[in-house]
Amino acid sequence: MTAASIPTTTRIVCEQVAPAIVDLAHNSRLVLDVLDRAVADGADVLVLPELVTSGYVFDSPAEARSVAITPDDEVFAAIAVRLEGTRTVVVLGFCELGTDGALYNSAAVVSADGVLAVYRKVHLWDRENLVFTPGSSAPPVVETPHGRLGVIVCYDLEFPEMPRSLALAGADLIVVPTNWPRTEVPEGEKPPEIIHAQAAARSNGVFIACCDRTGLERGQAWTEGTVILDQFGWPLDRVVGEGRAVADVFLPLARDKSISPHNDLLGDRRPGIYSTEKTV
């Protein structure tokens, strides 16, 4: 896809909602209701939280398995039907039941054509390791009518290699469904996850849309850090509590990696010097 074929602007919407733990029916309705509103508001790319179809704080692997679904599930078919006649692309997290019988913390990219890609979270956080199997494939870059979308999930963002690999693969926008557990933050400072996101956007020259969640789930509160960043790492919109972040952006700007007359974010790299592994 050429930049000339991309619309002048792309409306990104990140909806910070509160899914219900182990209630697939409720969460499916929530997703479809949000989708209908977003499409009516002209969303081109809609991002929803990590594990939005299932909730996050599972008591056991068996409980997670009770709400695990495959990419052939009816909720994805219903999303595709809702998107007929639009160019909207939806990215949402779900608890995936793999064909190997394992559970994965996954994200799906869905359009009117159906599921375009599924990414399985590579870096699992804390007790996720007791429920999920980590993904073993690189995150995808998906060609869409709006540009190239790279997909990672939550903790993946804290490994600089992940957003860098997507930038090298040509992503214009990195979308990050997330559930960021709330942590103590010094007064006047931003949550560390947002700092990670800003650094990733700035160092790779890409737009980033992080969609966090809200609500109290089994005693767990959330950062509520939903934010959309431009290719310089500056926030375009941020939401705290239930609601949405919205930004109209020109994604082809991410394809220019020059930052001075003599510097290029990707061209200046010297990978032959960087050591991939070191021991202390």
N, C-alpha and C positions, 0 to 999 in steps of 0.2 A: 504493500500500500504506500502511495506517495503522499507527501505532506499536502499536495494540492487537492487530494481527494478527501481530506479530513475537513469537517466543518470548521468555521471560523473559531468558534468556541465550543468547549465541552462542559456541560454542567455536571459537576460531581456532587453527589449527595451521600453523606454518611449519617445513618440513622442510629442514634444511641438509644436502644430499647432495653427492656428487662424481660428476657425470656424466663419461662417457668421451668424449674428443674423436673426432669423426667415427665414432660407433658408434650408429647409430639403433636397432638391434635391442636392444642392451644397455640403452640409456637408456630405451627404451619399457618394457622389463621393470622397470627401476628405478622408473619412475613408477607403474606398476600395483602393484608390491609396496608402495610407500609409501602409495598410495591405499588399498589393502586394510587396512593397519594403522591408518591414520587413521580410516577409516570405523568399524572395530571399536572404536576408542577414542572414538567419538562426535563426531568433527570435523564442524562445520557448514560451515566455510570452511577449505579446505586451500590453502596457498600454497607453490609450488615455485620454484626459482631461474630466473633469466633463462637462456634458451637451454639449458634442461635436456635437451631432446631431442637436442641436437647437440654440446654442448661449445662453448667460446668462442674459443680461441686458434687461429684458422684460418691456414693457410699462404698461402691464396690464395682469391679468390672462387670459383674452380672447386671447391676442396675444400668450401667451404660449400655450394655448389650440390648437391654429391653427397649431402648429408643434409637438404636443404631439403624441406619438405612444405607441403601446403595445408591449410586448415581441414577439408577432406573426408577427410583421411588416416585410416587405420584406427586409429591410436593414439587419436584423439579419439573415434571410434566405440567403441573398447574401454573408454575411460574412462566414457562414457555408459552402457554396459551394466553396468559395475561399480556405477554409481550408482543403478540401478533400485531403486525402493522406498525411496530415501533423499531427504533434502532437502539433501544436501551439495553444495556448489559448489566447484569446483577452478579455481585460476588458475595457469597455468604458462607459462614462456617457451618459444618455439620459433623456429627459423630458417624463415621463411615464403617460399615461392615464390609471388609474386604472379601474377595473371592477365596482368599486363603484362610478365612475364618477369624482373622485378627481384626482388632479395632484400631482405627486411625482417627486422629484429630485433623480433619480435612477442610478444604475450602473448594467450592465449586464456582465456576464461571458459567453463567447461563444467559442465553439470548432467546429470541423467538425460534431459533433453530435447535434449541435444546441445550444440553450440557456441552460446553465447548472444551472444558478442561477441568481436571481435578488435581489438586495439589495436597499431598500429605505432609503435615508439619514434621520437619526434620529434627528440630531442637525442642524437646519436651521439657516443660517446666514443673519442677517439684513433684507433686503427687500424680501428675499426668503420667509419669513413668510407671505407676502402679496399674494403670488402666489401658494405656495406648501403646502400640508399637510405633517407633519412630519411622517416618518416611525414609526412603532410600534413593529417591530421585531428585534431581535438581528442580528448582521451581520453574514453572513455565512462563513464557512470554506469549501472550495471546493476541493475535491480530484482530482488531475490532474496527467498526466503522469510525471510531473516534481516535484511533491510534493504538499503540502497542502497550498492553497491560501486563505487568509482572505481578506475581502473586506470592506472598509469604504470609506466615501466621505468627502474630504475637512475638514470642521470645526469639524467633528467627531473626528479627530486626536487630537484635543486640549483637549479632555476629556480623562484622563489617563485610565479610566475604559474600554474604547473601545479597544485600542490595547492590554491591559492586558487580556480582555475577549477572544480575538482571540488567544493570546499566550496560555492561559489556555486550549483552545479548540484544540490546536495542530498545529496552523498555523506555517509554515516555512517562508512564505513570506506574508507581508501585502501590498496590492496594494491600492493606494489612488488616484483615479481621483480627480482633484481639479481645482478650479478657484480662485487663491489667489489674491484679489485686492491689488494693490501696496500701501504700507504704507511707511512713512518716517523711515529710518533706520540710526542710528548713523554711522559715517564714520568708516570703518573697521569692522563693525559688520555684522552678517548674518541676513537675514530676520527671524523674530520670528517663522514663520511657519516651517522653516528648523530646527530651534533649537528644536521645539516641536517634529519633526520627529526623530531627532538624539536621543533625550532623550527617546522616545518610543522604538526605536530600541535597545538602550543600556540597558534599564531597563527590557526589555522582552526577550532579546537575539534572536531577529528575524530580518530578512532582511526586508527592507521597500523600496518600489518604489513609489514615488510621481510623478504624471504627471500633471504639470500645463499647462497653455495655454499662448499664446502670442497674439499680435495684439491689436489695440485700438478699443474698442467697445462702441459706444455712449458716448465717452469721458472717459471711464474707462480704465486705464492702469492696467497691471498685474505684479505680482512679478516675473514671469518667473522663478519659483523656482524648476523646474523639477530636481529631484535628486534621485539617487539610493544609498542606505546605506547598509553596511554590518551589521552583527549581533552584532557588537560592537558599532554601531552608526557612523562609519566613512564613509565619502562619497567615493563611487567608481567611480561615474561619475556625472557630473552636466552640464546643458546647460542653456545658457542665449540667448534669442531670438529664432527664428525659428530653429528647429533642433532636435536632439535626444540625449538622454543619453543611453549608452549601458554598460552592465556589464555581464561578465560570472562568475557565482557563483556556489558553491556547497551547495545546500539548506539543505541537512541533517545536516550541521554544526549547524543549528538553533535548533536541537533536544537535543543538549548538553547544559544544563543550568548551569553547574558548572563554577564558576568564581574564585575559589581558592580550595585548598584541603578540605576546611571545609565550603564552601558556594555554594548555588544553588539559582539561581534567583527566581525560583518558589517555590522550597522546603523550603526556609527560610521564606516564608510568614507566618504571624500569623493573619489570618482573624478574629479569635475570639476576637482580641483586637481592631481591627479597627471599628470605628463607621461609619455606612453608612450615617447617618443624624445627624446633630447637629444644634441647634438653638442658636443664639447669644442673 
